Amino acid sequence: MTIAPLPFQLLAHLAARTSRIRLGTAVVVAPYWHPIKLAGEAALIDLLSGGRLEFGIGKGAYQREFDRMKNGMHQNIGVPMMLEMLPALKALWQGDYEHDGEYWQFPLSASVPKPLQKPHPPIWIAARDAGTFNAAVKEGYSVMTWALTRPFAEVEAYMQRFEDALAAAPGVERPRFMTMRHTGVYAKPEEAGVFIEAVQRQGRMFENLFRNLAPVVDGFPQEPDPALLTNQGEYEPDNLLRNLIFGAPEEVVAKLKAYEALGVDHFCYNGAYGLPLAEQKKSLRLFIDEVLPAFQELAVKPVAAE
């Protein structure tokens, strides 16, 4: 899924069917919201979920969306808009607040209701460039990243930006670092084809959205003329098998151990990239049953025999 029109409505649906898992937005696109509306909706889902919201925010990705949602505004303006919005949200969650900024102005207002988590739900920033890392870490916000289909060195580069931002903000408590990867777990090497094809297809549609190469019909990006594509070398099967979290359970464990050693706090399993639902379910089941145990401490100590 590329976009959810009502992310908090979707989280309310999930909150009613779960009791323990954390529920996050990845991401609320800051320029598409008014701070007062966003503060209220986020606080409400935090209440409805029993304080389980992880609030993720970003600048937005595709110029095509900004052409429609923000009257052609350049997408890069999303960064300063996001950074202006965050202190306003935190203030609205606390009480009465008025704002006279570059992008939003409003008289004395408050978020109704207030979030259950105090002082507010955990905040995550989608970051890629060093400036966004610095701004996020300085305020103690956690950072989420996505290396697309690029090599592990891209993740290492993001981690270095995170560490550099920490070094530039002495006294700030270390926030969390998360990275997302396409993931596919399968029993046999010959089963890899369906995962590779799904990522390749998504890659062609992504490049279309970023560069407006072909129409979007009824909400679905069409695949552009291959002659127009410029980054498809990244999608060669060997590259995908090497760079992504693809493989048998033991291969996936070995790949993720490198992320753990790097200092990644949270791994975001991306299984929704056009993969058939049956394959998504099989992959996730293998991940839960045969990969996760390698990263979990024994929750209950065995009782010694008497």
Secondary structure, 3 states (H helix, E strand, C coil): CCCCCCHHHHHHHHHCCCCCCCEECCCEEHHHCCHHHHHHHHHHHHHHCCCCEEEEEECCCCHHHHHHHCCCCCHHHHHHHHHHHHHHHHHHHHCCEEEECCCCEEEEECCCCCCCCCCCCCEEEECCCHHHHHHHHHCCCEEEEECCCCCHHHHHHHHHHHHHHHHCCCCCCCCCEEEEEEEEECCCHHHCHHHHHHHHHHHHHHHHHHHCCCCEECCEECCCCHHHCCCHHHHCHHHHHHHCEEECHHHHHHHHHHHHHHCCCEEEEECCCCCCHHHHHHHHHHHHHHHHHHHCCCCCCCCCCC
